Amino acid sequence: MNLVANGLHAAGPEGSVGVAWSHGGSGAELVVWDSGPGFEGDAARLFAPWYTTKPKGTGLGLAITHRLVRSHGWSITAQRRDNRTMFLIAIRAEDVILRREHDGDRNPSAEVA
């Protein structure tokens, strides 16, 4: 939720925010992106407590998100690509459950355990 809320704030009323999900044999990836102005410098510092790019931010939202993601044994990275700020969460294969929604479905859906 924090990543989507940050994206909505960064993108503003004219921008875009999106969430993408993909899965494969090595796990899954959840991506939250926005079309806001982005960040400059080392992306890793975005997850440091008390670091903020917002005038009224506390600098705790991404630090807490980072801690929650890491507590599951997953990883999170930030990058700027194609005029989008992207937060990528890599989820371990053992934490992804594949399900067949319908008999004969060739494309199983996935969810996080």
N, C-alpha and C positions, 0 to 999 in steps of 0.2 A: 504494500500500500504506500509506503514511504517513497519508493521509486516513482510510482505513478503520480503521487501528489507533487513531488519535486519537478517531474516532467511537465505537469500542467502549469505550475508556477513559472518555470523557465520558458515554456513555449508561448505563454500569453494567449490572449483571445484569438489571435490570428494563426497560431501555430498548430502543430500536430503532435500527438503522443500515441505511441503504439506499444503493443505487447506481442511478442512472437514466441512460439514454443516449437522445439524440434527434438527428436530423439533418435537414437541409433544404438548400436551395440556397445558403445563405450559410455553411455549415459544419456543425459538430456541437457538441453540448454534453454534457459528462459532469458529472453532479452526484453528489456524495457528501454524505449528510445523516445527522444523528443527532438523537435526542430528548433529549440532555443539557441541562444548565442554560444553555448558551450563553455568550455573552461580552457585555460592556458596552463602550460607547465606539466609537471608530473601528476598523472592521474591518481597515483597511489595516495597522494596527500589528501585527496577528497575524503578518504575514510578516516583520517586522523581526528580524534576528538577536538572540539573547539575550533576547527577550521571551517570557515564558511565563505561563500561567495555572495551571500545575500545580505542586504543592508540590515535586516532585522533578524537574521538567522542565529541560532545558537551553536551550530556546528556539531550537533549531536545526532541528527537524523541518519546520516550515512554511516557514522561510526557505529550506531546501534544496528543498522541494517547489516553492516559488515560482520559484526559480532554474531548476529543470529545466523547468517549464512554459514560462517565458519564453524559454528557450534554443531552443525549437521555434517561437517566434513566436506562441505562444498566450497567453491571458490567464487569470488566476484571480482570483476575487473571493469574499469571504465575506459572508454575510448571515444574519440571523435572521428567519425567517418561519414563521408558524403553529406556534409552539413547536418549531421545528426549526432547528438550525444547518446551513447549507448552504454547501458549497464548490462553486462553478460554474467549470468549465474550458471556455472557448470555444476550439474547434479550427477552424483555417482550412479552407475548402472544399477547397483543393488538397491537404490532408493527409488527406482522407477518400476512401476507395475504396468505391464502391457496387457491390454484387454481386447478381446474381440467383441465388438458391439453387436454384430449380427453374424449369423452363420454364413460362412463363405466370404466374409469381409477380408480382402487382401491387404488392407491398410489398418493395422491395429492402432487403437488410440492408446495413449499413455497418461499416467498420472503419477504424482509423487506419493510415495508411501508415507 
